[in-house]
Amino acid sequence: MSLTHLIAAPPARVLAAGLAALFLVFGLSACSSDSDKELEYVEQPVEELYAEALKQIDLKNWEEAAKRFDEVERQHPYSSWARRGMLMSAFCYYQANKYDQAILAAERFISLHPGNKDVSYAYYLRAISYYEQIVDVGRDQRTTELALSSLTEVARRFPDSEYARDARLKIDLTRDHLAGKEMAIGRYYLTRGQYVAAINRFRTVIEKYQTTTHTPEALHRLTEAYLAMGLAKEAQASAAVLGYNFPGSEWYQDSYALLAEQDLAPEEDQGSWMSRALSSVF
């Protein structure tokens, strides 16, 4: 869905047609202003304010453009330009890497105009603003969880939109990231002999993120942890699930070798929680 109709200036303030193509791309790198000061209130006609904002976009002064779109709403809150300016402000803050402001502006649009034809873009813009703040697995993943929730909402509410297609791709990447966090914590506990805590983390990966790339290693680490605790039956079951679903993986080879060292072999247990968790997936 194109937002080019939002950037069209009033008839007296038409800008170059090349501006329209700019809003078909959502991943452009952005420039930002060093100033966080609000614009001084100087009352202006709505057409003039909107056109000035578009001029700042043309110059790629994203934060300045956002502030001018904010000014459109502040000075003319009941005009049709205010509604357009609200969404354009969110977009410009996103381009300026001012993600918190972009999220607030998008949420304000969603709250005030839930039935607007462009509300799908507001949902997507909020989601992508969270997504681009995802940090490495060594840090708190609250933003990652918010990204996953927001991306899922885009895919659920607007399943046939171009935003949903991109959201579904990013959902998979986000889930993989969250699984990676669980694995990092689980490995930490495992190396310190805190086996119950480690098993709980690896179990989370199997039960919540079983379609991610971390599942084979999680099953191997479960085998390792169960063996360390002397729980041979559970270790054999996890290795069997690993071998059934990922027979050619190096993780299965490692699990098989661990069991062989204790004269054990993978043994299926259809009643185990691992079998139940993966039976409907693979």
C-alpha positions as CSV (number, residue, x, y, z in Angstrom):
1,M,0.0,0.0,0.0
2,S,1.4,3.3,-1.0
3,L,1.2,6.4,1.2
4,T,1.9,8.8,-1.6
5,H,-1.5,10.4,-1.2
6,L,-0.4,11.6,2.2
7,I,2.5,13.6,1.0
8,A,0.7,15.5,-1.7
9,A,0.8,19.1,-0.8
10,P,-2.3,21.3,-1.1
11,P,-2.9,22.5,-4.7
12,A,-1.0,25.8,-4.1
13,R,2.0,24.0,-2.7
14,V,2.7,21.1,-5.0
15,L,6.2,19.7,-4.8
16,A,8.2,17.7,-7.3
17,A,6.7,14.4,-8.3
18,G,9.9,12.6,-7.3
19,L,8.9,12.9,-3.7
20,A,6.2,10.3,-4.2
21,A,8.6,7.4,-4.7
22,L,10.4,8.1,-1.5
23,F,7.6,6.7,0.6
24,L,7.5,3.3,-1.1
25,V,10.7,2.4,0.7
26,F,10.6,1.9,4.5
27,G,14.2,0.8,5.2
28,L,16.2,3.8,4.1
29,S,19.0,5.0,6.3
30,A,18.1,8.3,8.0
31,C,19.6,11.5,8.9
32,S,18.6,13.2,12.1
33,S,18.8,16.7,13.7
34,D,20.8,17.4,16.8
35,S,18.1,19.7,18.1
36,D,15.2,18.3,20.3
37,K,13.7,21.7,20.9
38,E,10.1,22.3,19.9
39,L,9.3,24.8,17.2
40,E,8.3,28.2,18.4
41,Y,4.6,28.7,18.0
42,V,4.0,30.9,15.0
43,E,0.5,30.6,13.7
44,Q,0.5,29.7,10.0
45,P,-2.1,28.5,7.4
46,V,-2.3,24.7,7.3
47,E,-1.2,24.6,3.7
48,E,1.9,26.5,4.4
49,L,2.8,24.4,7.4
50,Y,2.3,21.1,5.4
51,A,4.3,22.4,2.5
52,E,7.2,23.4,4.8
53,A,7.2,19.9,6.2
54,L,7.4,18.4,2.8
55,K,10.3,20.6,1.9
56,Q,12.2,19.3,4.9
57,I,11.5,15.7,3.6
58,D,12.9,16.7,0.2
59,L,16.1,17.8,2.1
60,K,16.0,14.6,4.1
61,N,15.8,16.7,7.3
62,W,13.6,14.0,8.9
63,E,13.4,15.2,12.4
64,E,12.7,18.8,11.3
65,A,10.0,17.5,9.0
66,A,8.4,15.5,11.8
67,K,8.3,18.6,14.0
68,R,6.6,20.6,11.3
69,F,4.0,17.8,10.8
70,D,3.5,17.9,14.6
71,E,2.9,21.6,14.2
72,V,0.2,21.0,11.6
73,E,-1.8,19.0,14.2
74,R,-1.0,21.4,17.0
75,Q,-2.3,24.5,15.1
76,H,-5.0,22.8,13.1
77,P,-6.2,19.8,15.1
78,Y,-9.5,19.3,13.4
79,S,-8.4,19.6,9.8
80,S,-7.9,16.7,7.5
81,W,-4.3,17.7,7.2
82,A,-3.8,17.1,10.9
83,R,-4.7,13.4,10.4
84,R,-2.3,13.1,7.5
85,G,0.4,15.0,9.4
86,M,0.1,12.7,12.4
87,L,1.1,9.7,10.3
88,M,3.7,11.6,8.4
89,S,5.2,12.7,11.6
90,A,5.5,9.1,12.7
91,F,7.2,8.1,9.5
92,C,9.7,11.0,9.7
93,Y,10.6,10.2,13.3
94,Y,11.2,6.6,12.2
95,Q,13.5,7.8,9.4
96,A,15.4,9.9,11.9
97,N,15.9,6.8,14.1
98,K,13.8,8.5,16.8
99,Y,11.9,5.3,17.5
100,D,10.2,6.2,20.7
101,Q,8.6,9.3,19.1
102,A,7.7,7.2,16.0
103,I,5.9,4.6,18.2
104,L,4.1,7.3,20.2
105,A,2.9,9.0,17.0
106,A,1.8,5.8,15.4
107,E,-0.1,4.7,18.5
108,R,-1.8,8.1,18.6
109,F,-2.9,7.7,15.1
110,I,-4.2,4.1,15.8
111,S,-6.1,5.4,18.9
112,L,-7.7,8.4,17.2
113,H,-8.3,6.9,13.7
114,P,-8.8,3.1,14.1
115,G,-10.9,2.9,11.0
116,N,-8.7,5.0,8.7
117,K,-7.6,3.3,5.5
118,D,-4.0,4.0,6.4
119,V,-4.1,2.5,9.9
120,S,-2.4,-0.7,8.7
121,Y,0.7,1.4,8.0
122,A,0.6,2.9,11.5
123,Y,0.5,-0.6,13.0
124,Y,3.4,-1.6,10.7
125,L,5.4,1.5,11.6
126,R,5.0,0.8,15.3
127,A,6.2,-2.8,14.8
128,I,9.2,-2.0,12.6
129,S,10.2,0.7,15.1
130,Y,10.4,-1.9,17.8
131,Y,12.0,-4.4,15.5
132,E,14.9,-2.1,14.6
133,Q,15.7,-1.6,18.3
134,I,16.4,-5.4,18.9
135,V,19.7,-5.8,20.7
136,D,22.0,-8.7,21.0
137,V,21.0,-11.8,23.1
138,G,23.3,-10.7,25.9
139,R,20.9,-7.9,26.9
140,D,17.3,-7.5,28.0
141,Q,14.8,-8.7,25.4
142,R,11.8,-6.6,26.4
143,T,11.9,-4.7,23.1
144,T,12.2,-7.9,21.1
145,E,9.1,-9.2,22.8
146,L,7.3,-6.0,22.0
147,A,8.5,-6.3,18.4
148,L,7.1,-9.9,18.2
149,S,3.8,-8.8,19.6
150,S,3.4,-5.8,17.3
151,L,4.5,-7.8,14.2
152,T,2.1,-10.6,15.0
153,E,-0.7,-8.0,15.3
154,V,0.1,-6.6,11.8
155,A,0.0,-10.1,10.3
156,R,-3.3,-10.9,12.2
157,R,-5.1,-7.7,11.4
158,F,-4.0,-7.2,7.8
159,P,-3.2,-10.7,6.5
160,D,-3.4,-9.8,2.8
161,S,-1.4,-6.5,3.0
162,E,2.2,-6.0,1.9
163,Y,3.0,-5.1,5.5
164,A,1.8,-8.6,6.7
165,R,4.2,-10.3,4.3
166,D,7.1,-8.4,5.7
167,A,5.9,-8.8,9.2
168,R,5.7,-12.6,8.9
169,L,9.3,-12.7,7.8
170,K,10.4,-10.6,10.7
171,I,8.3,-12.7,13.1
172,D,10.4,-15.7,12.3
173,L,13.6,-13.7,12.8
174,T,12.4,-12.3,16.1
175,R,11.3,-15.7,17.4
176,D,14.8,-17.0,16.5
177,H,16.3,-14.1,18.4
178,L,14.3,-14.9,21.5
179,A,15.2,-18.5,21.3
180,G,18.8,-17.5,21.1
181,K,18.5,-15.6,24.4
182,E,17.0,-18.7,26.1
183,M,19.9,-20.8,24.7
184,A,22.5,-18.4,25.9
185,I,21.1,-18.4,29.5
186,G,20.7,-22.2,29.4
187,R,24.3,-22.7,28.3
188,Y,25.4,-20.4,31.1
189,Y,23.6,-22.5,33.7
190,L,24.8,-25.8,32.1
191,T,28.5,-24.8,32.4
192,R,28.0,-24.0,36.1
193,G,26.3,-27.3,36.9
194,Q,22.9,-25.7,37.5
195,Y,21.2,-28.4,35.5
196,V,17.5,-27.8,36.5
197,A,17.8,-24.1,35.6
198,A,19.5,-25.1,32.3
199,I,16.8,-27.7,31.5
200,N,14.0,-25.1,32.1
201,R,15.6,-22.8,29.5
202,F,16.1,-25.5,26.9
203,R,12.6,-26.7,27.5
204,T,11.3,-23.2,26.7
205,V,13.0,-23.3,23.3
206,I,11.4,-26.7,22.5
207,E,7.9,-25.7,23.7
208,K,7.8,-22.0,22.5
209,Y,10.3,-21.7,19.7
210,Q,10.4,-25.2,18.2
211,T,10.4,-24.0,14.6
212,T,13.6,-21.9,15.1
213,T,17.2,-22.9,14.2
214,H,18.0,-23.5,17.9
215,T,15.8,-26.6,18.4
216,P,18.5,-29.2,17.5
217,E,21.0,-27.7,19.9
218,A,18.3,-27.4,22.6
219,L,17.6,-31.1,22.3
220,H,21.3,-32.0,22.5
221,R,21.8,-29.8,25.6
222,L,18.8,-31.5,27.2
223,T,20.5,-34.8,26.6
224,E,23.7,-33.4,28.1
225,A,21.9,-32.0,31.2
226,Y,19.8,-35.1,31.8
227,L,22.9,-37.3,31.7
228,A,24.7,-35.1,34.1
229,M,21.8,-35.5,36.5
230,G,21.7,-39.2,36.1
231,L,18.4,-39.2,34.3
232,A,19.2,-41.8,31.7
233,K,15.6,-42.3,30.4
234,E,15.1,-38.6,29.8
235,A,18.4,-38.3,28.1
236,Q,17.7,-41.2,25.8
237,A,14.3,-39.7,25.0
238,S,15.7,-36.3,24.1
239,A,18.3,-37.9,21.9
240,A,15.7,-40.0,20.2
241,V,13.5,-37.0,19.4
242,L,16.6,-35.2,18.1
243,G,17.5,-38.2,15.9
244,Y,14.0,-38.5,14.5
245,N,13.6,-34.9,13.6
246,F,17.2,-34.0,12.8
247,P,18.9,-37.2,11.8
248,G,21.8,-35.7,9.9
249,S,22.7,-32.9,12.4
250,E,26.0,-32.7,14.2
251,W,24.0,-32.2,17.4
252,Y,22.5,-35.7,17.0
253,Q,26.0,-37.1,16.5
254,D,27.2,-35.4,19.7
255,S,24.2,-36.7,21.6
256,Y,24.6,-40.2,20.3
257,A,28.3,-40.1,21.3
258,L,27.4,-38.9,24.8
259,L,25.0,-41.8,25.3
260,A,27.5,-44.3,23.9
261,E,30.0,-43.3,26.5
262,Q,27.6,-44.7,29.1
263,D,26.6,-47.7,27.1
264,L,23.3,-46.1,26.3
265,A,21.4,-45.5,23.0
266,P,18.6,-43.1,22.0
267,E,15.2,-44.6,23.0
268,E,11.9,-43.2,22.0
269,D,9.4,-42.3,24.7
270,Q,6.1,-41.1,23.1
271,G,4.8,-40.0,26.4
272,S,7.6,-37.5,27.0
273,W,7.0,-33.8,26.9
274,M,9.5,-33.4,24.1
275,S,7.7,-35.9,21.8
276,R,4.4,-34.1,22.5
277,A,5.9,-30.6,21.9
278,L,7.4,-31.6,18.5
279,S,4.8,-34.1,17.2
280,S,2.6,-31.4,15.7
281,V,5.5,-29.5,14.1
282,F,7.8,-32.0,12.4
